[in-house]
Amino acid sequence: MPDPVASRLPLLRRVESSSVDAVGYDPSTRRLYIRFVGSGRAYVYYDVGQSVFDDLISADSKGRFVNSEIKGAYQYRRL
């Protein structure tokens, strides 16, 4: 049975980071998608506001931003 979340992934955009490979955001569901370097693991974070995604995109350090502002602050699931 296909994963209903994975089948509706937004387009992920590659980012310049040593720990974050790509990110995507779906404003209609407020879901943030992050794929990490190395493991290639991807996660969806729930109920994330557009401003948080915008701040992530503009952060000098994507990995530091994810660790300080996203991990532990939002419910998530590994894809």
C-alpha positions as CSV (number, residue, x, y, z in Angstrom):
1,M,0.0,0.0,0.0
2,P,1.6,3.4,-1.0
3,D,2.3,5.9,1.7
4,P,-0.3,8.7,1.3
5,V,2.0,11.3,2.6
6,A,5.0,10.3,0.4
7,S,2.7,10.3,-2.7
8,R,1.9,14.0,-2.2
9,L,5.4,15.3,-1.6
10,P,6.0,18.8,-2.8
11,L,8.9,19.5,-5.1
12,L,12.0,19.4,-2.9
13,R,14.7,22.0,-3.6
14,R,18.3,21.4,-3.0
15,V,19.9,23.7,-0.5
16,E,23.5,24.6,0.3
17,S,24.3,22.8,3.5
18,S,26.6,20.1,4.9
19,S,23.7,18.4,6.7
20,V,20.4,19.2,4.8
21,D,20.2,18.0,1.3
22,A,16.8,19.3,0.2
23,V,13.6,20.9,1.6
24,G,10.1,21.3,0.5
25,Y,7.0,23.0,1.9
26,D,3.3,22.6,1.3
27,P,1.4,25.7,2.5
28,S,-2.0,24.1,2.1
29,T,-1.1,21.4,4.7
30,R,1.6,23.3,6.6
31,R,3.9,20.4,6.1
32,L,7.7,20.8,5.9
33,Y,9.8,18.1,4.2
34,I,13.5,17.7,4.9
35,R,15.9,15.2,3.4
36,F,19.3,14.9,5.1
37,V,22.7,14.5,3.6
38,G,24.5,11.2,4.3
39,S,21.6,9.0,5.4
40,G,19.3,10.3,2.7
41,R,16.5,10.0,5.3
42,A,13.5,12.3,4.8
43,Y,11.1,13.5,7.3
44,V,7.8,15.4,7.3
45,Y,7.2,18.0,10.0
46,Y,3.6,18.9,10.8
47,D,1.9,22.3,11.3
48,V,4.9,24.4,10.3
49,G,4.2,28.0,9.4
50,Q,5.3,29.6,6.1
51,S,7.5,32.0,8.0
52,V,9.5,29.1,9.5
53,F,10.1,27.6,6.0
54,D,11.1,31.1,4.8
55,D,13.5,31.5,7.7
56,L,15.0,28.0,7.0
57,I,15.6,28.9,3.4
58,S,17.3,32.1,4.3
59,A,19.3,30.7,7.3
60,D,23.1,30.9,6.9
61,S,23.3,27.4,8.5
62,K,20.4,25.2,7.5
63,G,21.5,22.4,9.8
64,R,21.8,24.7,12.8
65,F,18.4,26.2,12.1
66,V,16.8,22.7,11.8
67,N,18.4,21.7,15.1
68,S,17.4,24.8,17.0
69,E,14.0,25.7,15.5
70,I,12.5,22.6,14.1
71,K,13.6,19.4,15.8
72,G,11.8,19.1,19.1
73,A,9.3,21.9,18.2
74,Y,7.1,20.0,15.7
75,Q,5.6,16.6,15.4
76,Y,7.3,14.6,12.6
77,R,7.4,11.3,10.8
78,R,10.1,9.6,8.9
79,L,9.2,9.0,5.3
